[in-house]
Amino acid sequence: MAGRTKDAQDHLGDVIDKALREGPQKIVRADDVVVVVDAGDDERLVSRRSSLKDLLFNGPSVEGLDLSRDRSPSREIDFGGEG
């Protein structure tokens, strides 16, 4: 196990360099996955997230969108039981 740890430490710098040059890099260990990403890319991704409030106030216009409720009666469904 110590050999694997040393190997991982030796190659972490390579993974970081590759993330800086080529973009996000995945590191997989068993069923776990982590991503090494440049801080600038991370900041852009995080800042892109909008709150629901921001989306409602600054998002696409809903003008002309039909938001009326369908008032037709619901249909009966036969679940195959007795009754």
C-alpha positions as CSV (number, residue, x, y, z in Angstrom):
1,M,0.0,0.0,0.0
2,A,2.9,2.4,0.8
3,G,4.1,2.0,-2.8
4,R,0.8,3.0,-4.2
5,T,0.7,6.1,-2.0
6,K,4.1,7.1,-3.1
7,D,3.2,6.5,-6.7
8,A,0.1,8.7,-6.3
9,Q,2.1,11.4,-4.7
10,D,4.6,11.3,-7.5
11,H,1.9,11.7,-10.2
12,L,-0.3,14.2,-8.5
13,G,1.9,17.0,-9.8
14,D,1.4,15.6,-13.3
15,V,-2.3,15.6,-12.8
16,I,-2.3,19.2,-11.7
17,D,-0.1,20.2,-14.6
18,K,-2.5,18.4,-17.0
19,A,-5.5,20.1,-15.4
20,L,-3.9,23.5,-15.9
21,R,-3.0,22.7,-19.6
22,E,-5.9,20.7,-20.8
23,G,-8.8,21.2,-18.3
24,P,-10.5,19.1,-15.6
25,Q,-8.9,15.8,-14.7
26,K,-10.7,12.9,-13.0
27,I,-9.0,10.8,-10.3
28,V,-10.8,7.5,-9.7
29,R,-10.3,5.3,-6.6
30,A,-12.5,2.3,-6.3
31,D,-16.1,3.8,-6.6
32,D,-14.9,7.4,-5.7
33,V,-14.2,10.0,-8.3
34,V,-12.7,13.5,-7.7
35,V,-12.0,16.2,-10.2
36,V,-8.9,18.4,-10.2
37,V,-9.8,21.7,-11.8
38,D,-8.1,25.0,-12.3
39,A,-9.3,27.6,-9.8
40,G,-10.3,30.0,-12.6
41,D,-12.5,27.4,-14.1
42,D,-14.0,26.6,-10.7
43,E,-14.8,30.2,-10.1
44,R,-16.5,30.5,-13.5
45,L,-18.6,27.3,-12.8
46,V,-19.6,28.4,-9.4
47,S,-20.5,32.0,-10.4
48,R,-22.7,30.6,-13.2
49,R,-25.1,29.1,-10.7
50,S,-28.1,31.2,-10.2
51,S,-30.7,31.2,-7.5
52,L,-34.3,30.6,-8.3
53,K,-35.0,34.3,-7.4
54,D,-32.3,35.4,-10.0
55,L,-33.8,33.1,-12.6
56,L,-37.4,34.4,-12.0
57,F,-36.4,38.0,-12.1
58,N,-33.7,37.9,-14.7
59,G,-34.5,34.8,-16.7
60,P,-36.3,34.4,-20.0
61,S,-39.6,36.2,-20.5
62,V,-42.8,34.2,-19.9
63,E,-44.8,36.9,-21.7
64,G,-47.3,35.2,-24.1
65,L,-46.9,31.8,-22.3
66,D,-50.3,30.2,-21.7
67,L,-50.4,29.4,-18.0
68,S,-54.1,28.7,-17.8
69,R,-55.2,25.6,-16.0
70,D,-56.8,22.7,-17.8
71,R,-60.3,22.5,-16.3
72,S,-61.4,19.3,-18.1
73,P,-62.6,16.5,-15.7
74,S,-60.0,13.9,-14.8
75,R,-60.3,10.5,-16.4
76,E,-61.3,7.3,-14.5
77,I,-58.5,4.7,-14.2
78,D,-59.3,1.0,-13.8
79,F,-56.7,-0.5,-11.5
80,G,-58.0,-4.0,-12.1
81,G,-59.4,-4.4,-8.6
82,E,-62.9,-5.3,-7.5
83,G,-65.3,-2.6,-6.7
